[in-house]
Amino acid sequence: MVLSAARLTRGRNATTHSGAKADLAARGTTVIDARVVDDGDLITGAGITSGLEVALWLVERFVGAQAAQPAENVLEYERGGTVWRS
């Protein structure tokens, strides 16, 4: 919602916590029902616990899956959410 208040999500695809999706949509954002939304230079997560999935997605996107998988193992976290890409 901070990104939305700064008008960075207007006309863009994004996600947020389920309790704020209606507010995000009301501010001109296309709300995607996914844990992580990668809209190019804007990457958003669906809530507090999706922060780990956002971080692992960033590793995968910029370094590669071969780096993301070991990081996932070290964190003892198994990604199971959806990454939506534009």
N, CA, C and O atoms as a GROMACS GRO file, in nm:
protein
  344
    1MET      N    1   0.082  -0.119   0.000
    1MET     CA    2   0.000   0.000   0.000
    1MET      C    3   0.087   0.126   0.000
    1MET      O    4   0.044   0.232  -0.046
    2VAL      N    5   0.210   0.114   0.051
    2VAL     CA    6   0.302   0.228   0.046
    2VAL      C    7   0.336   0.259  -0.100
    2VAL      O    8   0.341   0.376  -0.138
    3LEU      N    9   0.359   0.156  -0.180
    3LEU     CA   10   0.387   0.178  -0.321
    3LEU      C   11   0.266   0.240  -0.391
    3LEU      O   12   0.282   0.325  -0.479
    4SER      N   13   0.148   0.198  -0.351
    4SER     CA   14   0.026   0.254  -0.408
    4SER      C   15   0.009   0.400  -0.370
    4SER      O   16  -0.030   0.482  -0.454
    5ALA      N   17   0.038   0.434  -0.246
    5ALA     CA   18   0.028   0.573  -0.200
    5ALA      C   19   0.125   0.663  -0.277
    5ALA      O   20   0.098   0.781  -0.298
    6ALA      N   21   0.237   0.606  -0.320
    6ALA     CA   22   0.335   0.681  -0.399
    6ALA      C   23   0.300   0.678  -0.548
    6ALA      O   24   0.376   0.728  -0.631
    7ARG      N   25   0.185   0.619  -0.581
    7ARG     CA   26   0.134   0.608  -0.719
    7ARG      C   27   0.222   0.522  -0.809
    7ARG      O   28   0.222   0.539  -0.931
    8LEU      N   29   0.297   0.431  -0.750
    8LEU     CA   30   0.385   0.344  -0.829
    8LEU      C   31   0.313   0.222  -0.884
    8LEU      O   32   0.367   0.153  -0.971
    9THR      N   33   0.193   0.192  -0.834
    9THR     CA   34   0.120   0.074  -0.881
    9THR      C   35   0.004   0.109  -0.973
    9THR      O   36  -0.059   0.019  -1.028
   10ARG      N   37  -0.024   0.235  -0.990
   10ARG     CA   38  -0.138   0.277  -1.074
   10ARG      C   39  -0.118   0.227  -1.216
   10ARG      O   40  -0.016   0.254  -1.280
   11GLY      N   41  -0.219   0.152  -1.266
   11GLY     CA   42  -0.212   0.097  -1.400
   11GLY      C   43  -0.119  -0.021  -1.414
   11GLY      O   44  -0.091  -0.066  -1.526
   12ARG      N   45  -0.071  -0.072  -1.303
   12ARG     CA   46   0.024  -0.185  -1.304
   12ARG      C   47  -0.042  -0.307  -1.243
   12ARG      O   48  -0.150  -0.298  -1.185
   13ASN      N   49   0.024  -0.422  -1.258
   13ASN     CA   50  -0.018  -0.547  -1.195
   13ASN      C   51   0.056  -0.560  -1.063
   13ASN      O   52   0.177  -0.536  -1.057
   14ALA      N   53  -0.016  -0.597  -0.958
   14ALA     CA   54   0.046  -0.611  -0.826
   14ALA      C   55  -0.041  -0.699  -0.738
   14ALA      O   56  -0.154  -0.734  -0.774
   15THR      N   57   0.014  -0.735  -0.624
   15THR     CA   58  -0.062  -0.808  -0.523
   15THR      C   59  -0.032  -0.748  -0.387
   15THR      O   60   0.062  -0.668  -0.372
   16THR      N   61  -0.110  -0.785  -0.289
   16THR     CA   62  -0.090  -0.742  -0.151
   16THR      C   63  -0.162  -0.839  -0.060
   16THR      O   64  -0.219  -0.938  -0.107
   17HIS      N   65  -0.160  -0.812   0.067
   17HIS     CA   66  -0.232  -0.894   0.165
   17HIS      C   67  -0.380  -0.899   0.128
   17HIS      O   68  -0.436  -0.800   0.080
   18SER      N   69  -0.442  -1.012   0.150
   18SER     CA   70  -0.583  -1.030   0.112
   18SER      C   71  -0.675  -0.924   0.172
   18SER      O   72  -0.776  -0.888   0.112
   19GLY      N   73  -0.641  -0.874   0.289
   19GLY     CA   74  -0.723  -0.773   0.354
   19GLY      C   75  -0.714  -0.635   0.291
   19GLY      O   76  -0.793  -0.547   0.324
   20ALA      N   77  -0.618  -0.615   0.201
   20ALA     CA   78  -0.599  -0.484   0.139
   20ALA      C   79  -0.618  -0.486  -0.013
   20ALA      O   80  -0.599  -0.383  -0.078
   21LYS      N   81  -0.656  -0.600  -0.070
   21LYS     CA   82  -0.668  -0.610  -0.215
   21LYS      C   83  -0.773  -0.514  -0.271
   21LYS      O   84  -0.751  -0.454  -0.377
   22ALA      N   85  -0.885  -0.499  -0.204
   22ALA     CA   86  -0.989  -0.407  -0.252
   22ALA      C   87  -0.939  -0.263  -0.251
   22ALA      O   88  -0.966  -0.187  -0.344
   23ASP      N   89  -0.867  -0.225  -0.147
   23ASP     CA   90  -0.810  -0.090  -0.140
   23ASP      C   91  -0.708  -0.067  -0.252
   23ASP      O   92  -0.703   0.040  -0.312
   24LEU      N   93  -0.627  -0.168  -0.278
   24LEU     CA   94  -0.526  -0.158  -0.384
   24LEU      C   95  -0.594  -0.141  -0.520
   24LEU      O   96  -0.552  -0.058  -0.601
   25ALA      N   97  -0.697  -0.218  -0.545
   25ALA     CA   98  -0.771  -0.208  -0.671
   25ALA      C   99  -0.838  -0.071  -0.684
   25ALA      O  100  -0.843  -0.016  -0.794
   26ALA      N  101  -0.888  -0.017  -0.574
   26ALA     CA  102  -0.955   0.113  -0.576
   26ALA      C  103  -0.858   0.225  -0.613
   26ALA      O  104  -0.901   0.333  -0.656
   27ARG      N  105  -0.730   0.201  -0.598
   27ARG     CA  106  -0.628   0.302  -0.631
   27ARG      C  107  -0.573   0.285  -0.773
   27ARG      O  108  -0.472   0.345  -0.809
   28GLY      N  109  -0.641   0.203  -0.852
   28GLY     CA  110  -0.603   0.192  -0.992
   28GLY      C  111  -0.505   0.082  -1.026
   28GLY      O  112  -0.445   0.084  -1.134
   29THR      N  113  -0.488  -0.013  -0.937
   29THR     CA  114  -0.396  -0.124  -0.960
   29THR      C  115  -0.474  -0.246  -1.007
   29THR      O  116  -0.584  -0.271  -0.958
   30THR      N  117  -0.420  -0.320  -1.102
   30THR     CA  118  -0.478  -0.447  -1.140
   30THR      C  119  -0.427  -0.550  -1.041
   30THR      O  120  -0.309  -0.586  -1.043
   31VAL      N  121  -0.515  -0.597  -0.955
   31VAL     CA  122  -0.476  -0.690  -0.849
   31VAL      C  123  -0.476  -0.832  -0.903
   31VAL      O  124  -0.576  -0.880  -0.958
   32ILE      N  125  -0.363  -0.899  -0.887
   32ILE     CA  126  -0.345  -1.036  -0.932
   32ILE      C  127  -0.347  -1.126  -0.809
   32ILE      O  128  -0.283  -1.096  -0.708
   33ASP      N  129  -0.421  -1.237  -0.817
   33ASP     CA  130  -0.430  -1.331  -0.705
   33ASP      C  131  -0.314  -1.428  -0.714
   33ASP      O  132  -0.327  -1.539  -0.766
   34ALA      N  133  -0.199  -1.385  -0.662
   34ALA     CA  134  -0.078  -1.468  -0.661
   34ALA      C  135   0.006  -1.429  -0.540
   34ALA      O  136  -0.010  -1.320  -0.485
   35ARG      N  137   0.095  -1.516  -0.499
   35ARG     CA  138   0.183  -1.486  -0.385
   35ARG      C  139   0.287  -1.382  -0.422
   35ARG      O  140   0.322  -1.297  -0.340
   36VAL      N  141   0.336  -1.389  -0.546
   36VAL     CA  142   0.437  -1.295  -0.596
   36VAL      C  143   0.393  -1.248  -0.734
   36VAL      O  144   0.354  -1.329  -0.818
   37VAL      N  145   0.398  -1.118  -0.756
   37VAL     CA  146   0.368  -1.062  -0.888
   37VAL      C  147   0.491  -0.987  -0.937
   37VAL      O  148   0.538  -0.893  -0.873
   38ASP      N  149   0.543  -1.032  -1.051
   38ASP     CA  150   0.660  -0.971  -1.114
   38ASP      C  151   0.610  -0.897  -1.237
   38ASP      O  152   0.580  -0.958  -1.340
   39ASP      N  153   0.602  -0.766  -1.227
   39ASP     CA  154   0.556  -0.682  -1.337
   39ASP      C  155   0.673  -0.600  -1.391
   39ASP      O  156   0.664  -0.478  -1.408
   40GLY      N  157   0.782  -0.670  -1.418
   40GLY     CA  158   0.900  -0.604  -1.472
   40GLY      C  159   0.982  -0.537  -1.364
   40GLY      O  160   1.054  -0.604  -1.289
   41ASP      N  161   0.972  -0.405  -1.355
   41ASP     CA  162   1.049  -0.332  -1.253
   41ASP      C  163   0.970  -0.311  -1.124
   41ASP      O  164   1.010  -0.233  -1.038
   42LEU      N  165   0.857  -0.380  -1.111
   42LEU     CA  166   0.776  -0.374  -0.989
   42LEU      C  167   0.744  -0.517  -0.947
   42LEU      O  168   0.676  -0.590  -1.018
   43ILE      N  169   0.794  -0.556  -0.830
   43ILE     CA  170   0.769  -0.691  -0.777
   43ILE      C  171   0.702  -0.675  -0.642
   43ILE      O  172   0.753  -0.607  -0.554
   44THR      N  173   0.586  -0.739  -0.627
   44THR     CA  174   0.509  -0.727  -0.503
   44THR      C  175   0.478  -0.865  -0.446
   44THR      O  176   0.476  -0.964  -0.519
   45GLY      N  177   0.454  -0.869  -0.315
   45GLY     CA  178   0.420  -0.993  -0.246
   45GLY      C  179   0.286  -0.982  -0.178
   45GLY      O  180   0.238  -0.872  -0.148
   46ALA      N  181   0.224  -1.097  -0.154
   46ALA     CA  182   0.087  -1.103  -0.105
   46ALA      C  183   0.071  -1.092   0.046
   46ALA      O  184  -0.040  -1.113   0.095
   47GLY      N  185   0.172  -1.062   0.118
   47GLY     CA  186   0.158  -1.050   0.262
   47GLY      C  187   0.288  -1.083   0.332
   47GLY      O  188   0.392  -1.102   0.268
   48ILE      N  189   0.281  -1.089   0.462
   48ILE     CA  190   0.400  -1.104   0.544
   48ILE      C  191   0.480  -1.229   0.509
   48ILE      O  192   0.600  -1.220   0.485
   49THR      N  193   0.417  -1.344   0.505
   49THR     CA  194   0.491  -1.468   0.481
   49THR      C  195   0.538  -1.481   0.337
   49THR      O  196   0.628  -1.560   0.309
   50SER      N  197   0.479  -1.406   0.245
   50SER     CA  198   0.524  -1.414   0.107
   50SER      C  199   0.656  -1.339   0.086
   50SER      O  200   0.713  -1.345  -0.022
   51GLY      N  201   0.704  -1.270   0.187
   51GLY     CA  202   0.833  -1.202   0.177
   51GLY      C  203   0.946  -1.297   0.145
   51GLY      O  204   1.036  -1.263   0.068
   52LEU      N  205   0.942  -1.418   0.202
   52LEU     CA  206   1.044  -1.519   0.170
   52LEU      C  207   1.033  -1.560   0.023
   52LEU      O  208   1.134  -1.581  -0.043
   53GLU      N  209   0.910  -1.572  -0.026
   53GLU     CA  210   0.893  -1.610  -0.166
   53GLU      C  211   0.938  -1.500  -0.260
   53GLU      O  212   0.993  -1.528  -0.366
   54VAL      N  213   0.916  -1.375  -0.222
   54VAL     CA  214   0.966  -1.262  -0.302
   54VAL      C  215   1.118  -1.267  -0.306
   54VAL      O  216   1.178  -1.253  -0.412
   55ALA      N  217   1.181  -1.286  -0.190
   55ALA     CA  218   1.327  -1.290  -0.185
   55ALA      C  219   1.382  -1.404  -0.269
   55ALA      O  220   1.479  -1.385  -0.344
   56LEU      N  221   1.323  -1.522  -0.259
   56LEU     CA  222   1.370  -1.636  -0.339
   56LEU      C  223   1.345  -1.614  -0.488
   56LEU      O  224   1.425  -1.656  -0.571
   57TRP      N  225   1.233  -1.548  -0.522
   57TRP     CA  226   1.207  -1.516  -0.662
   57TRP      C  227   1.314  -1.420  -0.716
   57TRP      O  228   1.361  -1.436  -0.828
   58LEU      N  229   1.351  -1.321  -0.635
   58LEU     CA  230   1.454  -1.227  -0.678
   58LEU      C  231   1.587  -1.299  -0.705
   58LEU      O  232   1.656  -1.270  -0.802
   59VAL      N  233   1.621  -1.392  -0.617
   59VAL     CA  234   1.744  -1.471  -0.639
   59VAL      C  235   1.731  -1.549  -0.769
   59VAL      O  236   1.823  -1.549  -0.851
   60GLU      N  237   1.617  -1.614  -0.788
   60GLU     CA  238   1.598  -1.694  -0.909
   60GLU      C  239   1.600  -1.606  -1.034
   60GLU      O  240   1.663  -1.641  -1.134
   61ARG      N  241   1.533  -1.494  -1.029
   61ARG     CA  242   1.525  -1.406  -1.147
   61ARG      C  243   1.661  -1.347  -1.186
   61ARG      O  244   1.696  -1.342  -1.304
   62PHE      N  245   1.736  -1.303  -1.086
   62PHE     CA  246   1.861  -1.233  -1.117
   62PHE      C  247   1.986  -1.320  -1.114
   62PHE      O  248   2.087  -1.285  -1.176
   63VAL      N  249   1.981  -1.433  -1.044
   63VAL     CA  250   2.100  -1.519  -1.035
   63VAL      C  251   2.074  -1.655  -1.100
   63VAL      O  252   2.164  -1.713  -1.160
   64GLY      N  253   1.951  -1.705  -1.088
   64GLY     CA  254   1.915  -1.832  -1.151
   64GLY      C  255   1.860  -1.932  -1.052
   64GLY      O  256   1.883  -1.923  -0.932
   65ALA      N  257   1.787  -2.028  -1.106
   65ALA     CA  258   1.726  -2.132  -1.023
   65ALA      C  259   1.831  -2.214  -0.949
   65ALA      O  260   1.806  -2.263  -0.839
   66GLN      N  261   1.950  -2.228  -1.009
   66GLN     CA  262   2.057  -2.306  -0.946
   66GLN      C  263   2.104  -2.240  -0.817
   66GLN      O  264   2.164  -2.308  -0.733
   67ALA      N  265   2.081  -2.112  -0.799
   67ALA     CA  266   2.114  -2.043  -0.674
   67ALA      C  267   1.994  -2.037  -0.580
   67ALA      O  268   2.011  -2.040  -0.458
   68ALA      N  269   1.875  -2.029  -0.636
   68ALA     CA  270   1.754  -2.016  -0.553
   68ALA      C  271   1.724  -2.144  -0.477
   68ALA      O  272   1.682  -2.139  -0.361
   69GLN      N  273   1.745  -2.258  -0.540
   69GLN     CA  274   1.713  -2.385  -0.474
   69GLN      C  275   1.798  -2.408  -0.348
   69GLN      O  276   1.743  -2.444  -0.244
   70PRO      N  277   1.930  -2.390  -0.355
   70PRO     CA  278   2.008  -2.405  -0.232
   70PRO      C  279   1.968  -2.303  -0.125
   70PRO      O  280   1.969  -2.334  -0.006
   71ALA      N  281   1.934  -2.182  -0.166
   71ALA     CA  282   1.890  -2.080  -0.068
   71ALA      C  283   1.761  -2.125   0.000
   71ALA      O  284   1.744  -2.108   0.120
   72GLU      N  285   1.671  -2.182  -0.078
   72GLU     CA  286   1.546  -2.236  -0.024
   72GLU      C  287   1.576  -2.346   0.078
   72GLU      O  288   1.511  -2.353   0.183
   73ASN      N  289   1.672  -2.431   0.048
   73ASN     CA  290   1.709  -2.539   0.140
   73ASN      C  291   1.769  -2.485   0.269
   73ASN      O  292   1.737  -2.533   0.378
   74VAL      N  293   1.856  -2.384   0.258
   74VAL     CA  294   1.918  -2.325   0.377
   74VAL      C  295   1.812  -2.262   0.467
   74VAL      O  296   1.818  -2.272   0.589
   75LEU      N  297   1.713  -2.197   0.404
   75LEU     CA  298   1.606  -2.133   0.481
   75LEU      C  299   1.506  -2.232   0.537
   75LEU      O  300   1.421  -2.198   0.619
   76GLU      N  301   1.517  -2.359   0.492
   76GLU     CA  302   1.420  -2.463   0.528
   76GLU      C  303   1.278  -2.415   0.498
   76GLU      O  304   1.187  -2.427   0.580
   77TYR      N  305   1.264  -2.361   0.378
   77TYR     CA  306   1.138  -2.308   0.332
   77TYR      C  307   1.109  -2.362   0.193
   77TYR      O  308   1.191  -2.351   0.103
   78GLU      N  309   0.993  -2.421   0.177
   78GLU     CA  310   0.955  -2.476   0.048
   78GLU      C  311   0.855  -2.383  -0.018
   78GLU      O  312   0.744  -2.362   0.032
   79ARG      N  313   0.895  -2.327  -0.132
   79ARG     CA  314   0.804  -2.238  -0.205
   79ARG      C  315   0.689  -2.318  -0.260
   79ARG      O  316   0.708  -2.426  -0.316
   80GLY      N  317   0.571  -2.266  -0.245
   80GLY     CA  318   0.454  -2.334  -0.296
   80GLY      C  319   0.356  -2.238  -0.360
   80GLY      O  320   0.252  -2.278  -0.413
   81GLY      N  321   0.390  -2.110  -0.354
   81GLY     CA  322   0.300  -2.009  -0.408
   81GLY      C  323   0.322  -1.985  -0.555
   81GLY      O  324   0.415  -2.036  -0.617
   82THR      N  325   0.233  -1.906  -0.608
   82THR     CA  326   0.237  -1.871  -0.749
   82THR      C  327   0.320  -1.746  -0.772
   82THR      O  328   0.308  -1.648  -0.698
   83VAL      N  329   0.406  -1.750  -0.874
   83VAL     CA  330   0.475  -1.629  -0.921
   83VAL      C  331   0.408  -1.593  -1.053
   83VAL      O  332   0.413  -1.670  -1.150
   84TRP      N  333   0.347  -1.476  -1.056
   84TRP     CA  334   0.283  -1.428  -1.178
   84TRP      C  335   0.380  -1.331  -1.246
   84TRP      O  336   0.433  -1.240  -1.182
   85ARG      N  337   0.402  -1.352  -1.376
   85ARG     CA  338   0.494  -1.265  -1.450
   85ARG      C  339   0.421  -1.201  -1.566
   85ARG      O  340   0.340  -1.265  -1.633
   86SER      N  341   0.451  -1.073  -1.589
   86SER     CA  342   0.390  -1.004  -1.703
   86SER      C  343   0.459  -1.040  -1.831
   86SER      O  344   0.421  -0.992  -1.938
   0.00000   0.00000   0.00000
